Amino acid sequence: MFTSRRDFLNRSGLGIGSVALSWLMRQDSTFARPVSGKSESYDLLPKQPFERPKAQAMISMFMQGGPSHIDLMDPKPLLEKFAGKPFPGKIKYDNAAQASSTVLACPWKYSRCGESGMEISELLPHLQGIADDITIIRSMTTGVNNHGQSIHSLNTGRVTPGNPALGAWLSYGLGNQTDELPAFMVLKDPRGLPVEGVRNWSNGWLPSLYQGTVVRSKEPRIANLDAPPHLKGEPQKRYLSYLDQINRQHLEQHPGELELEARISSYELAAKMQTAAKNALDISGESKATKQLYGIDNPATEEFGTRCLIARRLVERGVRFVQLFTKNQYWDHHGSINSRLPESCQYIDQPAAALVQDLKGRGLLDTTLVHWGGEMGRLPVIQNDTGPAKVGRDHNTYGFSMWLAGGGVRGGHIHGATDEWGHHAVLDKVTHHDYHATLLHLFGLDADKLRFKRNGLPVGLIPPSDTGEVIRAILKS
């Protein structure tokens, strides 16, 4: 009986489904079709940036929920003076029902760290140890006080869902540095997805091969990577050979189908990924000292430490963009901040600092941009004023902190400032558009030139109605 090409694909069960649909369509062309007699193709081959880049890869540690900048890396002595008293100005609350105007001081001590003397909270002792390697931006703002909108602003450049994520834009603009692994990989928290879920690593309206590939915390770390046992080895080779034959016959009948041409060229790469991905995600060969550096010997830090180590292994092998997420609202401390914030900090502090140290020790930090931060900070007043053990802080997107390291960014540097309460950015304010323009600049890209034609109009990471300025003060000279 004749087997159609469509039936064959549906029934074969080769085990590379999600991978073959996106990442594998990479080197020749994908999802593009001839328009007005002209062919346009999309791939993940390395591309020449507009200018000489400082960064070649990026690792973003996204702390979903909003870490309290006031308690971590933006000390405000005035809060202690006014602790327990009414806030003397106006406050923009997100949750009016639990709102309070009572000032909440930081209960943790700050220390001056490194040769730079930057002040960092005792909740982040390992970050204190790499103070001279990082830039803290204390004047971040998105201006949209909800989680979803602020996440979208920082991750896609727009407050609305459905747009390409940062990793998708970098993959589109620069391609990948390896033909054995995806360009954009996501290491999600095994305890749950962040707010907005899979939209955080969406390709949006860019071609699907720029979508993030999710890595799970346990085997199988990448879904559908392996063929079923009965098809492994020689049976898989025969299936792929037959598929190649009927694909080429179909192509002869339909010349110019670039998606089909890409599929034909992709299956050889599937076999590469079946080996390369497993190797990259396997940390068993790492030294005991390296595992201890990341805190993998400690139950409190083992999980995040493992992900940070895998992130280093991925960029080491040429992956362009790796993003780590914490679970849904992990840093959203509306209540019980006195107990929950230290727990969150312990989970990430040692692994995050170790990542910077490890990259630096291997000579990779100069070309790898490392980011740590969330979509917002917290307010300087009490939320949920029902007792000392239950108090928390509400959202604040008008002035908060994040840090960057490597990839052409200065070390031991503080950029910008919030007001004396930590509520609003008042000095060298950095919008999400400024942040994106700076990231693209570090990769040798120009936010005004990196464009994709959508409905006939060129569209970029920064919307046409907005502007983003490169934050030159944080760049190495």
Secondary structure, DSSP 8 states (H G I E B T S, - for coil): ----HHHHHHHH--S-HHHHHTTTS-SS--S---BTTB------S----SS--S-SEEEEEE-TT---HHHHT---HHHHHTTTSB-SS----S-GGGEEEEE----S-EEEETTTTEEEETT-HHHHTTGGGEEEEEEEE----SHHHHHHHHHHSSSSSSS--HHHHHHHHH--S-SSS-SEEEE--TT---TTGGGGG--TTS-GGGS-EEE-SSSSSSTT-S--GGGTTHHHHHHHHHHHHHHHHHHHHSTT-HHHHHHHHHHHHHHHHHHHHHHHH--TTS-HHHHHHTTTTSTTTHHHHHHHHHHHHHHHTT-SEEEEE--TTTT--SS-HHHHHHHHHHHHHHHHHHHHHHHHHTT-GGGEEEEEE-S-EE-SEEES-S-TTT-B--EE-SSEEEEEESTTB-SSEEE-EE-TTSSSEEES-EEHHHHHHHHHHHTT--TTT--EEETTEEE-SS-TT------GGGB--
